[in-house]
Amino acid sequence: MLRAAADVTATADLLVIGGDGLIGRALAAAARKRGLRVLTTSRRPGQGDIALDLGDPASWPALPLVGGAVITAAVARLAACQSDPASALAVNVTAPALLAARLRTAGAWCLYLSSDKVFDGQVPLRERDDPPCPRTEYGRQKALGEAAARRGGAAVLRLSKVLDPDLPMLREWRARLAAGEGITPFSDMVLAPVALSGVTALILKLAAGREPGVFHYTGARDLPYADLASSLARALGADPALVRPSATPPDVAAGILVPHSSLEMRREQALYGWSNPSFAEVADEIAAGLAKA
């Protein structure tokens, strides 16, 4: 059970900010499955327990008393951050700083979800204390968001690419392979993926201990998206010739083709025995989920 501030009766064990997103939905479901009392927020009417638009702090309601909170909401699309940096900055930096400070004042533990993109992708298994060196506007904003949230008392969890069988790209791959149609995954864009189930499990461990500081969760090794597609095709019993790797289009590749997204996980290993999952381990879990879909 998550712990609230001393002598304060919390209305919920966990507040998931952005509870209608991929990680937020899964986190809320996993927490409820463990018997935790969960509240979620959303900027979309009717999609959460609490209406909360991170881009409009003036409209925020009073936050409930909670044991812990996780800020999963973000403007995460690189193109959106690049095309409208001011709007993205309000969500990725300004709002988390305000939320973290308010939650700390109320005695709640808070976690800000960040990204491997705070680094330039030139070094594998990057150290957590290395200075941020982002290559994209999104990475720059997440680095600023980390610093602002930590000043407000929040912990930080940096993630690499999070995979789940429900992702549209993976559902499309499965459907096309099942129909005997080819797919064209990128051969020059890499990922060090983690499974969504592992992300939620680690977050709940951090929340249970009200852990401070910076945490990492990424795969152990970067491989191309084409390797992921081939692994899934094999697991699904599809013709491997249907996987037809292609180069990333120049308009997509600019600034994002880097050789590494992995981060070291010595602290997580020491605290929880939690280490970087292998590429095969994650691909097998995703393939099993796709096979059941």
Buried (B, 14 or more C-beta within 10 A) or exposed (E): EBBBBEEEEBEBBBBBBBBBBBBBBBBBEBBEEBEBBBBBBBBEEEBBBBBBBBBEBEEBEEBBBBBBBBBBBBBBEBEBBBEEBEEBBBBBBBBBBBBBBBBBEBBBBBBBBBBBBBBBBEBBBBEBEEEBBBBBBBBBBBBBBBBBBBEBBBBBBBBBBBBBBBBEEBEEBBEBBEEEEEBBBBBBBBBBBBBBBBBBBBBBBBBBEBBBEBBBBBBBBBBBBBBBBBBBBEBBEBEEEBBEBEEBEEEBEEBBBBEBBBBBBEBBEEEBEBEBBEBBBBBBBBBEBBEEE
